[in-house]
């Protein structure tokens, strides 16, 4: 019997700027055992995900994973273009920690009310690779909120942030300073990948980054950890 899995999220799930974690997740199982559906939209906040759940609950899957909050966390950092993001993503209020928790809690509540799926919330990938930096601290703070929402909502918590923190500590990477990704920088990655035919892993390596291509989007190593955490914490027990 095939287990149907819906993967909800932002650009990390959309996988245009990130290495796709759905591939390694599918390869964790025998052919035909799982069927993955992608519900990722670039730049989404938790609020945006809440607005587009109709497509998920209309044909409820067996398993639902939620990986969202990176953009909410980024909006708390100095240098993030909040006003532009609010306009681009049509946000009705300024991003905040409390609003993030409310929206994510509403996502969980609707999914639980309208599906019988096993649901797992992933903590966030580490922002940057300086664990003592403001970006990493923001991703940790929002990951702790995700853990609270999962506990309150009675769904699984999948410790991606913790797993990536372990990986970075073991790798002891160079302390490359975090830089916020602008639309122009994102386009630059896309051009290198599509026009110059550089792999995302090559781009990552040239920048001295261990898990990401640009401090945010995942390379193969980072994407593999997402797949690992989903499979170990949720999917393995459902297939």
C-alpha positions in Angstrom: 0.0 0.0 0.0 1.4 3.4 -1.0 1.7 6.1 1.7 0.7 9.5 0.4 2.8 12.3 1.8 2.1 16.1 1.5 5.2 18.3 2.1 4.2 21.8 3.0 6.5 24.8 3.2 8.3 27.7 1.5 11.2 27.8 -1.0 13.1 25.0 0.8 10.2 22.7 -0.2 9.7 24.4 -3.6 13.4 23.5 -4.3 14.3 26.1 -7.0 17.1 27.6 -5.0 17.5 24.6 -2.6 18.5 21.1 -3.3 15.3 19.0 -3.2 14.8 17.0 0.0 11.9 15.1 -1.5 14.2 13.0 -3.7 16.3 11.6 -0.8 13.1 11.2 1.3 11.6 9.1 -1.4 14.8 7.0 -1.8 14.6 6.0 1.9 11.8 3.6 0.8 11.2 0.9 -1.8 9.8 2.1 -5.1 6.1 2.7 -4.8 5.9 2.7 -1.0 5.6 6.5 -0.8 4.1 9.1 -3.1 5.2 12.7 -2.3 3.3 15.8 -3.1 5.0 19.2 -3.0 3.2 22.3 -1.5 6.1 24.8 -1.4 5.9 28.4 -2.4 8.9 30.7 -2.5 9.0 33.4 0.2 6.0 32.1 2.2 5.4 33.0 5.8 3.3 30.9 8.1 0.4 33.2 7.3 0.7 32.5 3.6 0.7 28.7 4.2 -2.4 29.0 6.3 -4.2 30.7 3.3 -3.5 27.8 0.9 -4.5 24.7 2.9 -7.6 24.1 0.8 -5.5 22.1 -1.8 -4.2 19.9 1.0 -7.4 19.1 2.8 -9.4 18.6 -0.5 -7.6 15.3 -1.0 -6.2 14.4 2.4 -2.9 12.5 2.5 -1.7 9.9 5.0 1.2 12.0 6.2 1.7 15.8 6.3 5.1 17.5 7.0 5.3 21.2 7.6 8.6 23.1 7.2 7.8 26.9 7.5 9.1 29.8 9.5 12.4 30.6 8.0 11.1 33.8 6.5 9.3 34.7 9.7 12.6 34.3 11.5 14.5 36.3 8.9 12.0 39.1 9.3 13.2 39.5 12.9 16.8 40.2 11.7 18.4 43.6 11.1 18.8 44.1 7.3 15.7 42.1 6.3 13.5 44.2 3.9 10.3 43.7 5.9 8.2 46.3 4.1 9.0 44.9 0.7 8.2 41.3 2.0 4.9 42.5 3.4 3.9 44.0 0.1 5.2 41.0 -2.0 3.5 38.4 0.1 0.4 40.5 0.9 0.8 40.2 4.7 -2.0 41.9 6.7 0.4 42.8 9.5 4.0 43.1 10.3 5.7 39.7 11.0 6.3 38.9 14.6 7.0 35.9 16.8 3.5 35.9 18.3 1.8 36.1 14.9 4.0 33.3 13.6 2.9 31.1 16.5 -0.7 32.0 16.0 -0.7 31.2 12.3 1.2 28.0 12.7 -1.2 26.9 15.4 -4.1 27.6 13.1 -2.4 25.5 10.4 -2.1 22.6 12.8 -5.7 23.0 14.0 -7.1 23.0 10.5 -5.1 20.0 9.4 -6.1 18.0 12.5 -9.7 19.0 12.1 -10.0 18.2 8.4 -7.6 15.3 7.8 -6.7 12.0 9.6 -3.1 12.4 8.6 0.0 11.9 10.8 1.4 15.4 11.1 4.9 16.5 11.8 6.3 20.0 12.3 10.0 20.5 11.5 12.1 22.9 13.4 14.0 25.3 11.2 17.3 24.8 9.4 20.1 26.7 11.0 20.3 30.2 9.4 24.0 30.8 8.5 26.7 28.6 10.0 27.9 30.8 12.9 26.0 29.2 15.8 26.8 32.2 18.0 25.4 34.6 15.4 22.1 36.5 15.4 20.8 34.6 12.4 21.3 31.2 14.0 19.9 32.5 17.3 16.7 33.6 15.4 16.3 30.2 13.8 16.7 28.6 17.2 14.2 30.9 18.8 11.6 30.2 16.2 12.3 26.5 16.4 11.5 26.6 20.1 8.2 28.2 19.1 7.5 25.4 16.7 8.2 22.8 19.4 5.6 24.6 21.6 3.0 24.6 18.8 3.6 20.9 18.1 3.2 20.1 21.8 0.0 22.2 22.2 -1.4 20.8 18.9 -0.7 17.2 19.7 1.5 16.6 16.6 5.0 15.3 16.1 8.0 17.6 16.4 10.8 16.8 14.0 14.1 18.3 15.4 15.8 19.5 12.2 17.5 22.5 13.8 19.0 20.3 16.5 20.3 17.8 13.9 21.8 20.6 11.8 23.4 22.1 14.9 25.1 18.8 15.6 26.3 18.6 12.0 27.8 22.1 12.1 29.5 21.5 15.4 31.1 18.3 14.0 32.1 20.0 10.8 33.7 23.0 12.6 33.2 25.2 9.5 34.9 28.5 8.8 33.0 31.4 10.4 31.5 32.9 7.2 29.5 35.9 8.1 25.7 35.7 7.6 24.4 37.8 4.7 20.7 38.3 4.1 19.7 37.1 0.7 18.3 39.8 -1.6 16.2 39.1 -4.7 19.3 40.0 -6.8 21.4 37.5 -4.9 18.7 34.8 -5.4 18.7 35.6 -9.1 22.5 35.3 -9.1 22.3 31.8 -7.7 19.7 30.8 -10.2 21.8 32.1 -13.1 24.9 30.3 -11.9 22.9 27.1 -11.6 20.8 27.4 -14.9 23.2 29.3 -17.2 26.7 28.5 -16.0 25.6 24.9 -15.1 27.1 25.0 -11.7 25.6 22.6 -9.2 24.1 24.1 -6.0 26.7 22.1 -4.2 29.5 23.7 -6.2 28.1 27.2 -5.4 27.9 26.2 -1.7 31.5 24.9 -1.7 32.9 28.0 -3.4 31.3 30.1 -0.6 32.7 28.0 2.2 29.2 26.9 3.3 28.6 23.5 4.8 24.8 23.0 4.7 23.5 25.8 2.5 24.1 27.6 -0.8 23.5 31.1 0.6 23.1 30.7 4.4 19.4 29.9 3.9 18.7 27.5 1.0 20.0 23.9 1.4 22.8 22.1 -0.4 22.7 18.3 -0.7 24.0 17.8 2.8 21.4 20.1 4.3 18.6 18.6 2.2 19.7 15.1 3.2 19.3 16.1 6.9 15.8 17.3 6.2 14.9 13.9 4.6 16.6 12.1 7.5 14.7 13.9 10.2 11.3 13.4 8.4 11.9 9.7 7.8 13.2 8.9 11.3 10.7 11.0 13.2 7.5 10.5 11.2 7.5 8.6 7.9 9.3 5.4 9.0 6.5 4.6 11.4 3.8 5.4 8.9 4.9 3.3 5.9 
